[in-house]
């Protein structure tokens, strides 16, 4: 399960990616579930560092988790990933396996 080109490359950057992993070090990545109408739910992921290409992450997740998804611009939280259905456990394992963050940098919310 390898993902290539999930971050934007700036040819003039110093090449230091360690500050980008885990949302900047101190920040948490929040995985939430929202109730829609009836039994429908929506999973949101907030806090992934802006150096990573969220559209490519969503594209991979849609194919791997068999769901729909998009990147939404939130006025307070910035870019937020939205996936249909309850994908909390899938995205949690994915973020750990790929190395975006450690377990203590992930916060899993829900009912």
Backbone as JSON Lines, residues from 0, in Angstrom:
{"i":0,"aa":"X","n":[0.85,-1.17,0.0],"ca":[0.0,0.0,0.0],"c":[0.89,1.23,0.0]}
{"i":1,"aa":"X","n":[1.39,1.6,-1.14],"ca":[2.24,2.78,-1.2],"c":[1.53,3.87,-1.98]}
{"i":2,"aa":"X","n":[1.69,5.07,-1.5],"ca":[1.1,6.22,-2.15],"c":[2.24,7.13,-2.58]}
{"i":3,"aa":"X","n":[2.23,7.47,-3.83],"ca":[3.28,8.31,-4.37],"c":[2.73,9.71,-4.61]}
{"i":4,"aa":"X","n":[3.58,10.68,-4.47],"ca":[3.26,12.08,-4.78],"c":[2.08,12.6,-3.98]}
{"i":5,"aa":"X","n":[2.06,12.38,-2.68],"ca":[0.97,12.89,-1.87],"c":[1.29,14.24,-1.26]}
{"i":6,"aa":"X","n":[2.43,14.78,-1.56],"ca":[2.78,16.09,-1.06],"c":[3.2,16.98,-2.22]}
{"i":7,"aa":"X","n":[2.96,18.26,-2.07],"ca":[3.38,19.21,-3.08],"c":[4.87,19.44,-2.95]}
{"i":8,"aa":"X","n":[5.59,19.39,-4.03],"ca":[7.03,19.62,-4.02],"c":[7.32,21.05,-4.47]}
{"i":9,"aa":"X","n":[8.02,21.78,-3.63],"ca":[8.46,23.12,-3.97],"c":[9.96,23.03,-4.27]}
{"i":10,"aa":"X","n":[10.39,23.33,-5.5],"ca":[11.8,23.19,-5.83],"c":[12.7,24.16,-5.06]}
{"i":11,"aa":"X","n":[12.11,25.24,-4.49],"ca":[12.9,26.21,-3.77],"c":[12.85,26.02,-2.26]}
{"i":12,"aa":"X","n":[12.13,24.99,-1.8],"ca":[12.03,24.73,-0.37],"c":[13.31,24.06,0.13]}
{"i":13,"aa":"X","n":[13.49,24.08,1.44],"ca":[14.67,23.49,2.05],"c":[14.64,21.97,2.01]}
{"i":14,"aa":"X","n":[13.47,21.4,1.75],"ca":[13.38,19.96,1.7],"c":[13.14,19.34,3.06]}
{"i":15,"aa":"X","n":[12.79,20.14,4.05],"ca":[12.53,19.62,5.38],"c":[11.07,19.25,5.49]}
{"i":16,"aa":"X","n":[10.79,17.96,5.56],"ca":[9.43,17.48,5.63],"c":[9.05,17.11,7.05]}
{"i":17,"aa":"X","n":[10.01,17.06,7.96],"ca":[9.72,16.61,9.32],"c":[8.74,17.54,10.03]}
{"i":18,"aa":"X","n":[8.75,18.83,9.7],"ca":[7.8,19.74,10.34],"c":[6.41,19.58,9.76]}
{"i":19,"aa":"X","n":[6.28,18.97,8.58],"ca":[4.97,18.81,7.96],"c":[4.25,17.56,8.45]}
{"i":20,"aa":"X","n":[4.98,16.6,8.94],"ca":[4.35,15.36,9.37],"c":[3.62,15.59,10.67]}
{"i":21,"aa":"X","n":[2.39,15.07,10.74],"ca":[1.6,15.2,11.95],"c":[0.97,16.56,12.13]}
{"i":22,"aa":"X","n":[0.77,17.28,11.05],"ca":[0.1,18.56,11.16],"c":[0.95,19.63,11.81]}
{"i":23,"aa":"X","n":[2.25,19.52,11.77],"ca":[3.12,20.55,12.31],"c":[3.68,20.22,13.67]}
{"i":24,"aa":"X","n":[3.59,18.97,14.08],"ca":[4.19,18.59,15.34],"c":[3.21,18.59,16.49]}
{"i":25,"aa":"X","n":[2.8,19.77,16.98],"ca":[1.94,19.85,18.14],"c":[0.46,19.66,17.81]}
{"i":26,"aa":"X","n":[0.08,19.93,16.58],"ca":[-1.33,19.89,16.21],"c":[-1.82,18.46,16.06]}
{"i":27,"aa":"X","n":[-3.1,18.29,16.33],"ca":[-3.73,16.99,16.22],"c":[-4.48,16.87,14.9]}
{"i":28,"aa":"X","n":[-4.65,15.65,14.46],"ca":[-5.52,15.35,13.33],"c":[-6.8,14.79,13.91]}
{"i":29,"aa":"X","n":[-7.91,15.48,13.65],"ca":[-9.2,15.09,14.21],"c":[-10.0,14.32,13.17]}
{"i":30,"aa":"X","n":[-10.5,13.15,13.57],"ca":[-11.36,12.34,12.73],"c":[-12.73,12.34,13.4]}
{"i":31,"aa":"X","n":[-13.73,12.89,12.7],"ca":[-15.06,13.02,13.27],"c":[-16.09,12.34,12.38]}
{"i":32,"aa":"X","n":[-17.25,12.05,12.97],"ca":[-18.38,11.53,12.22],"c":[-19.55,12.47,12.45]}
{"i":33,"aa":"X","n":[-20.28,12.76,11.38],"ca":[-21.46,13.62,11.46],"c":[-22.67,12.84,10.97]}
{"i":34,"aa":"X","n":[-23.77,12.99,11.67],"ca":[-25.01,12.35,11.27],"c":[-25.69,13.2,10.21]}
{"i":35,"aa":"X","n":[-26.07,12.57,9.12],"ca":[-26.85,13.26,8.09],"c":[-28.31,12.9,8.3]}
{"i":36,"aa":"X","n":[-29.05,12.6,7.28],"ca":[-30.45,12.24,7.45],"c":[-30.6,10.71,7.51]}
{"i":37,"aa":"X","n":[-31.42,10.27,8.46],"ca":[-31.63,8.83,8.61],"c":[-30.4,8.14,9.14]}
{"i":38,"aa":"X","n":[-29.97,7.09,8.45],"ca":[-28.79,6.32,8.84],"c":[-27.52,6.8,8.14]}
{"i":39,"aa":"X","n":[-27.61,7.83,7.36],"ca":[-26.46,8.32,6.58],"c":[-25.49,9.08,7.48]}
{"i":40,"aa":"X","n":[-24.2,8.85,7.27],"ca":[-23.17,9.53,8.05],"c":[-22.09,10.09,7.13]}
{"i":41,"aa":"X","n":[-21.3,10.99,7.68],"ca":[-20.22,11.64,6.96],"c":[-19.0,11.65,7.87]}
{"i":42,"aa":"X","n":[-17.86,11.21,7.38],"ca":[-16.61,11.21,8.15],"c":[-15.77,12.41,7.7]}
{"i":43,"aa":"X","n":[-15.3,13.21,8.65],"ca":[-14.47,14.36,8.33],"c":[-13.09,14.2,8.97]}
{"i":44,"aa":"X","n":[-12.06,14.61,8.24],"ca":[-10.68,14.57,8.73],"c":[-10.14,15.99,8.64]}
{"i":45,"aa":"X","n":[-9.73,16.52,9.79],"ca":[-9.26,17.9,9.86],"c":[-7.9,17.93,10.56]}
{"i":46,"aa":"X","n":[-6.97,18.71,10.04],"ca":[-5.69,18.9,10.69],"c":[-4.51,18.35,9.94]}
{"i":47,"aa":"X","n":[-4.71,17.78,8.74],"ca":[-3.58,17.31,7.94],"c":[-2.85,18.53,7.4]}
{"i":48,"aa":"X","n":[-1.55,18.51,7.5],"ca":[-0.72,19.66,7.12],"c":[-0.96,20.05,5.66]}
{"i":49,"aa":"X","n":[-0.86,21.35,5.39],"ca":[-1.15,21.86,4.05],"c":[-0.11,21.45,3.0]}
{"i":50,"aa":"X","n":[1.03,20.92,3.42],"ca":[2.03,20.47,2.45],"c":[1.59,19.21,1.71]}
{"i":51,"aa":"X","n":[0.67,18.45,2.31],"ca":[0.19,17.23,1.68],"c":[-0.97,17.55,0.76]}
{"i":52,"aa":"X","n":[-1.02,16.87,-0.37],"ca":[-2.09,17.07,-1.35],"c":[-3.31,16.28,-0.91]}
{"i":53,"aa":"X","n":[-4.29,16.97,-0.37],"ca":[-5.48,16.31,0.17],"c":[-6.33,15.68,-0.92]}
{"i":54,"aa":"X","n":[-6.31,16.25,-2.11],"ca":[-7.09,15.69,-3.21],"c":[-6.57,14.3,-3.6]}
{"i":55,"aa":"X","n":[-5.27,14.1,-3.55],"ca":[-4.71,12.78,-3.85],"c":[-5.01,11.79,-2.73]}
{"i":56,"aa":"X","n":[-5.04,12.27,-1.5],"ca":[-5.4,11.42,-0.37],"c":[-6.85,10.96,-0.53]}
{"i":57,"aa":"X","n":[-7.74,11.9,-0.89],"ca":[-9.15,11.57,-1.08],"c":[-9.32,10.59,-2.24]}
{"i":58,"aa":"X","n":[-8.58,10.8,-3.3],"ca":[-8.68,9.91,-4.46],"c":[-8.3,8.48,-4.07]}
{"i":59,"aa":"X","n":[-7.25,8.33,-3.29],"ca":[-6.84,7.0,-2.85],"c":[-7.88,6.39,-1.91]}
{"i":60,"aa":"X","n":[-8.37,7.19,-0.96],"ca":[-9.35,6.7,0.02],"c":[-10.65,6.28,-0.65]}
{"i":61,"aa":"X","n":[-11.09,7.03,-1.65],"ca":[-12.31,6.67,-2.35],"c":[-12.19,5.29,-3.0]}
{"i":62,"aa":"X","n":[-11.03,5.04,-3.58],"ca":[-10.83,3.75,-4.25],"c":[-10.65,2.63,-3.23]}
{"i":63,"aa":"X","n":[-9.88,2.87,-2.18],"ca":[-9.56,1.82,-1.21],"c":[-10.74,1.49,-0.29]}
{"i":64,"aa":"X","n":[-11.51,2.51,0.12],"ca":[-12.59,2.3,1.08],"c":[-13.95,2.14,0.42]}
{"i":65,"aa":"X","n":[-14.03,2.23,-0.9],"ca":[-15.28,2.1,-1.66],"c":[-16.32,3.1,-1.16]}
{"i":66,"aa":"X","n":[-15.94,4.37,-1.13],"ca":[-16.86,5.42,-0.7],"c":[-16.64,6.65,-1.59]}
{"i":67,"aa":"X","n":[-17.44,7.66,-1.37],"ca":[-17.27,8.92,-2.07],"c":[-16.6,9.91,-1.13]}
{"i":68,"aa":"X","n":[-15.98,10.93,-1.68],"ca":[-15.31,11.9,-0.83],"c":[-14.93,13.16,-1.58]}
{"i":69,"aa":"X","n":[-14.59,14.19,-0.8],"ca":[-14.21,15.46,-1.37],"c":[-13.38,16.25,-0.36]}
{"i":70,"aa":"X","n":[-12.77,17.33,-0.83],"ca":[-12.05,18.26,0.04],"c":[-12.87,19.54,0.08]}
{"i":71,"aa":"X","n":[-13.23,19.97,1.3],"ca":[-14.08,21.14,1.5],"c":[-13.28,22.21,2.21]}
{"i":72,"aa":"X","n":[-13.47,23.47,1.8],"ca":[-12.81,24.59,2.46],"c":[-13.69,25.07,3.61]}
{"i":73,"aa":"X","n":[-13.22,24.91,4.84],"ca":[-13.96,25.34,6.03],"c":[-13.4,26.69,6.47]}
{"i":74,"aa":"X","n":[-14.27,27.64,6.85],"ca":[-13.76,28.97,7.2],"c":[-12.86,28.99,8.43]}
{"i":75,"aa":"X","n":[-13.08,28.08,9.38],"ca":[-12.28,28.09,10.6],"c":[-11.13,27.08,10.56]}
{"i":76,"aa":"X","n":[-11.37,25.89,10.0],"ca":[-10.39,24.81,10.04],"c":[-9.58,24.64,8.77]}
{"i":77,"aa":"X","n":[-9.84,25.4,7.75],"ca":[-9.1,25.27,6.5],"c":[-9.66,24.14,5.65]}
{"i":78,"aa":"X","n":[-8.79,23.41,4.98],"ca":[-9.24,22.31,4.13],"c":[-9.56,21.08,4.98]}
{"i":79,"aa":"X","n":[-10.75,20.53,4.77],"ca":[-11.21,19.37,5.52],"c":[-11.59,18.28,4.53]}
{"i":80,"aa":"X","n":[-11.17,17.05,4.8],"ca":[-11.52,15.91,3.96],"c":[-12.85,15.36,4.44]}
{"i":81,"aa":"X","n":[-13.78,15.13,3.51],"ca":[-15.07,14.53,3.83],"c":[-15.21,13.23,3.07]}
{"i":82,"aa":"X","n":[-15.58,12.16,3.78],"ca":[-15.82,10.85,3.18],"c":[-17.21,10.38,3.59]}
{"i":83,"aa":"X","n":[-17.94,9.78,2.66],"ca":[-19.28,9.3,2.99],"c":[-19.19,8.0,3.78]}
{"i":84,"aa":"X","n":[-20.12,7.84,4.7],"ca":[-20.15,6.64,5.52],"c":[-19.26,6.77,6.75]}
{"i":85,"aa":"X","n":[-19.29,5.73,7.57],"ca":[-18.45,5.69,8.77],"c":[-17.1,5.09,8.4]}
{"i":86,"aa":"X","n":[-16.15,5.94,8.08],"ca":[-14.81,5.52,7.64],"c":[-13.77,5.84,8.7]}
{"i":87,"aa":"X","n":[-14.18,6.03,9.95],"ca":[-13.25,6.44,11.01],"c":[-12.12,5.45,11.21]}
{"i":88,"aa":"X","n":[-12.43,4.17,11.32],"ca":[-11.39,3.17,11.55],"c":[-10.48,3.01,10.34]}
{"i":89,"aa":"X","n":[-11.07,3.07,9.14],"ca":[-10.27,2.94,7.92],"c":[-9.26,4.08,7.79]}
{"i":90,"aa":"X","n":[-9.73,5.32,7.97],"ca":[-8.83,6.48,7.81],"c":[-7.82,6.54,8.95]}
{"i":91,"aa":"X","n":[-8.21,6.09,10.13],"ca":[-7.29,6.04,11.27],"c":[-6.12,5.12,10.97]}
{"i":92,"aa":"X","n":[-6.42,3.91,10.51],"ca":[-5.37,2.94,10.16],"c":[-4.54,3.43,8.98]}
{"i":93,"aa":"X","n":[-5.18,4.05,8.0],"ca":[-4.48,4.56,6.83],"c":[-3.46,5.63,7.22]}
{"i":94,"aa":"X","n":[-3.86,6.59,8.06],"ca":[-2.96,7.67,8.46],"c":[-1.77,7.14,9.26]}
{"i":95,"aa":"X","n":[-2.0,6.12,10.07],"ca":[-0.89,5.52,10.83],"c":[0.03,4.72,9.92]}
{"i":96,"aa":"X","n":[-0.55,3.96,8.99],"ca":[0.24,3.09,8.13],"c":[1.12,3.89,7.16]}
{"i":97,"aa":"X","n":[0.58,4.98,6.63],"ca":[1.33,5.8,5.68],"c":[2.38,6.64,6.39]}
{"i":98,"aa":"X","n":[2.14,6.99,7.66],"ca":[3.12,7.74,8.41],"c":[2.85,9.23,8.48]}
{"i":99,"aa":"X","n":[1.6,9.64,8.3],"ca":[1.27,11.06,8.43],"c":[1.43,11.53,9.86]}
{"i":100,"aa":"X","n":[1.22,10.63,10.82],"ca":[1.27,11.02,12.22],"c":[1.47,9.78,13.09]}
{"i":101,"aa":"X","n":[1.61,10.03,14.38],"ca":[1.69,8.94,15.34],"c":[0.34,8.78,16.03]}
{"i":102,"aa":"X","n":[0.21,7.74,16.85],"ca":[-1.07,7.49,17.52],"c":[-1.46,8.63,18.45]}
{"i":103,"aa":"X","n":[-0.49,9.25,19.1],"ca":[-0.82,10.33,20.03],"c":[-1.16,11.64,19.32]}
{"i":104,"aa":"X","n":[-0.97,11.72,18.01],"ca":[-1.34,12.92,17.26],"c":[-2.71,12.77,16.6]}
{"i":105,"aa":"X","n":[-3.34,11.61,16.72],"ca":[-4.67,11.37,16.17],"c":[-5.71,11.46,17.27]}
{"i":106,"aa":"X","n":[-6.81,12.12,16.97],"ca":[-7.92,12.21,17.91],"c":[-9.17,11.71,17.2]}
{"i":107,"aa":"X","n":[-9.73,10.59,17.7],"ca":[-10.88,9.95,17.09],"c":[-12.14,10.34,17.88]}
{"i":108,"aa":"X","n":[-13.08,11.04,17.2],"ca":[-14.31,11.5,17.83],"c":[-15.47,10.64,17.31]}
{"i":109,"aa":"X","n":[-16.59,10.68,18.0],"ca":[-17.77,9.99,17.5],"c":[-18.65,9.47,18.6]}
{"i":110,"aa":"X","n":[-19.73,8.86,18.16],"ca":[-20.7,8.36,19.13],"c":[-20.54,6.88,19.36]}
